[in-house]
Amino acid sequence: MPEVGNIDDVAVQLPGMRVAYEGESLDESELADSWTEQLQRWLNQAIAAGVAEPNAMVLATADGEGRPSSRTVLCKGLDERGVVFYTNYTSAKSHDLSVTRYASATFPWYPLHRQVTVRGEVEKVDVSETAEYWASRPRGSQLGAWASPQSQVVRSRRELDNALAAIERRFADVDKVPFPPHWGGWRIKPDTVEFWQGQQNRLHDRLRYVRTHDGWRVDRVAP
């Protein structure tokens, strides 16, 4: 691949940038009985393949005026109720979720030519579940959660470092740091979960679990 010299070179190359997908096919007969089992199966395969941060997912939210935003978060819970991530409840994403109560999250496993998109209503995770996860976090991450006014403007990096230093002093003699009252989990309770497998000629396989009054059905969607 030629070395990229400047931004003009990148612009010229963009139209020709593409990957030929040669992955496995995805057939309805191969799917697990539930979206939870299927997601766990693909997640295990991503872990086995050495995909970096296989539990990373791109979370999309919208504010009250419909203006979207997205960012990467880490999935920290998966069961039949949905997928869970943790954050500051005063953050921009939490403000969006509090207003719309809806979100979408995509696991992008590029090396495997796969992605999974979970979409549905959201709810806050129970305090006991949040406490259990919080206890598993490294102490540095716990202190950082206390120190960071997430999504707010700060004057400099030094302001963050000073805030962390203050928190370290505050909990210096505390063995178990409690979780902040403004911090916790969100659960996306899916009404659709789509499994995408790249295929030749851009005729990708897209199989979607859809929640119905009688349970779940699987639809094949055109790429």
C-alpha positions in Angstrom: 0.0 0.0 0.0 1.5 3.4 -1.0 2.5 5.7 1.9 0.0 8.4 2.6 1.8 11.7 2.4 -0.9 14.3 3.1 -4.6 14.8 3.5 -5.0 15.2 -0.3 -3.5 11.8 -0.8 -6.0 10.3 1.6 -9.0 11.9 -0.2 -7.8 10.5 -3.5 -7.5 7.0 -2.1 -10.8 6.9 -0.2 -13.1 5.8 -3.1 -10.8 2.8 -3.8 -10.5 1.6 -0.2 -12.4 -1.6 0.2 -12.0 -5.1 1.7 -13.2 -8.3 -0.1 -15.2 -10.2 2.4 -14.5 -13.9 2.3 -16.1 -14.9 5.6 -18.4 -17.8 6.5 -22.0 -17.7 5.4 -24.7 -17.1 8.0 -27.7 -19.3 7.5 -30.9 -19.4 9.5 -30.3 -23.0 10.3 -27.0 -22.1 12.0 -28.5 -19.6 14.5 -28.8 -20.3 18.2 -32.3 -20.5 19.6 -32.0 -17.1 21.2 -30.2 -13.9 20.4 -28.5 -14.1 23.7 -26.9 -17.5 22.9 -26.0 -16.3 19.4 -24.3 -13.1 20.7 -22.4 -15.1 23.3 -21.3 -17.6 20.6 -19.9 -14.8 18.4 -18.4 -13.0 21.4 -16.6 -16.2 22.4 -15.3 -16.5 18.8 -14.1 -12.9 18.8 -12.2 -13.5 22.0 -10.7 -16.7 20.6 -9.6 -14.8 17.5 -7.8 -12.3 19.6 -10.0 -9.3 18.5 -8.9 -6.2 20.5 -11.5 -5.3 23.2 -14.2 -7.8 21.8 -16.7 -6.4 24.3 -16.4 -2.8 22.8 -19.6 -1.5 21.3 -20.5 1.7 19.6 -23.4 3.3 21.5 -25.7 5.6 19.6 -28.1 7.9 21.4 -30.2 11.0 20.5 -31.2 14.0 22.5 -34.7 15.5 22.9 -34.4 17.3 19.5 -33.3 14.1 17.7 -29.7 15.1 17.3 -27.6 11.9 17.4 -24.3 11.2 18.9 -22.2 8.0 19.3 -19.2 6.8 21.3 -17.6 3.5 22.2 -18.4 1.9 25.5 -17.7 -1.5 27.0 -20.4 -4.2 27.4 -20.2 -5.4 31.0 -23.3 -7.5 31.2 -25.2 -9.9 28.9 -28.2 -12.0 29.6 -31.8 -12.5 28.3 -32.7 -9.0 29.7 -30.2 -7.2 27.5 -26.7 -5.8 27.3 -25.3 -3.6 30.1 -22.7 -0.8 30.2 -21.7 1.6 33.0 -21.2 5.3 33.0 -21.7 8.6 34.8 -25.4 9.4 35.1 -24.6 13.1 34.5 -22.8 12.4 31.2 -24.2 13.4 27.8 -25.1 9.9 26.9 -27.1 9.5 30.2 -28.9 12.8 29.5 -29.9 11.5 26.1 -31.1 8.1 27.5 -33.0 9.8 30.3 -35.0 11.8 27.7 -35.5 9.3 24.9 -35.2 6.0 26.8 -33.9 4.3 23.6 -30.5 3.3 22.3 -28.6 1.3 19.7 -25.3 -0.4 20.2 -23.1 -2.2 17.6 -20.3 -4.7 18.3 -17.8 -4.1 15.4 -15.7 -7.2 14.9 -13.8 -6.0 11.8 -11.2 -8.8 11.6 -14.0 -11.4 11.5 -16.1 -9.3 9.0 -18.9 -9.4 11.5 -21.0 -7.0 13.5 -24.0 -7.3 15.8 -26.5 -4.4 16.5 -28.7 -4.4 19.5 -31.5 -1.8 19.6 -34.2 -1.2 22.2 -35.5 0.6 25.2 -33.1 1.3 28.1 -33.4 1.1 31.9 -31.0 1.8 34.8 -29.4 -1.2 36.3 -30.4 -2.1 39.8 -28.2 -0.7 42.5 -27.1 -4.1 43.8 -26.0 -5.1 40.3 -24.1 -1.9 40.0 -22.4 -2.4 43.3 -21.3 -5.9 42.3 -19.7 -4.7 39.1 -18.1 -1.7 40.9 -16.4 -4.0 43.3 -14.7 -5.8 40.4 -13.2 -2.6 39.0 -9.5 -1.6 39.5 -9.1 1.0 42.3 -7.7 3.5 39.7 -10.9 3.2 37.6 -13.0 3.7 40.7 -11.1 6.8 41.7 -11.3 8.1 38.1 -15.1 7.8 38.2 -15.2 10.0 41.3 -12.8 12.6 39.8 -14.2 13.0 36.3 -17.1 15.4 35.6 -17.9 13.5 32.5 -18.9 15.4 29.4 -18.4 18.8 31.1 -15.8 21.3 29.9 -12.6 21.5 31.8 -9.9 24.1 31.6 -7.0 21.8 31.2 -5.6 18.3 31.8 -4.1 19.7 35.0 -7.6 20.2 36.3 -8.4 16.6 35.9 -5.1 15.5 37.5 -5.7 17.8 40.4 -9.2 16.4 40.8 -7.9 12.8 40.8 -5.2 13.8 43.4 -7.9 15.2 45.6 -10.0 12.0 45.4 -6.9 9.9 46.1 -6.4 11.9 49.3 -10.1 11.6 50.2 -10.1 7.8 50.0 -6.5 7.2 51.1 -7.5 5.4 54.2 -10.5 3.6 52.7 -10.0 0.0 51.6 -13.2 -0.3 49.6 -14.0 2.8 47.6 -17.9 3.2 47.3 -19.4 3.9 44.0 -20.5 7.5 43.4 -24.2 8.3 43.6 -24.0 9.7 40.0 -22.6 6.5 38.6 -24.2 3.3 37.5 -25.3 1.0 34.7 -27.7 1.2 31.8 -29.3 -1.9 30.2 -30.5 -1.9 26.6 -33.5 -4.2 26.4 -33.5 -5.2 22.8 -36.5 -5.4 20.5 -34.2 -6.2 17.6 -30.8 -7.8 17.5 -29.2 -8.1 14.0 -26.2 -10.4 13.2 -24.3 -9.2 10.1 -21.7 -11.4 8.3 -19.8 -9.9 5.4 -20.1 -11.8 2.1 -18.7 -11.5 -1.5 -20.0 -8.8 -3.8 -21.5 -6.9 -0.9 -24.4 -9.4 -0.6 -23.9 -9.7 3.1 -25.9 -12.0 5.4 -28.1 -10.1 7.8 -30.3 -12.1 10.2 -32.4 -10.2 12.6 -34.1 -11.4 15.8 -37.3 -9.4 16.3 -39.3 -9.4 19.5 -43.0 -10.1 19.0 -46.0 -10.6 21.3 -45.4 -14.4 21.0 -41.6 -14.4 21.6 -38.9 -13.9 18.9 -38.8 -14.4 15.2 -35.9 -14.3 12.8 -36.0 -12.2 9.6 -33.5 -12.2 6.8 -32.8 -8.6 5.7 -31.4 -7.5 2.3 -27.9 -6.0 2.5 
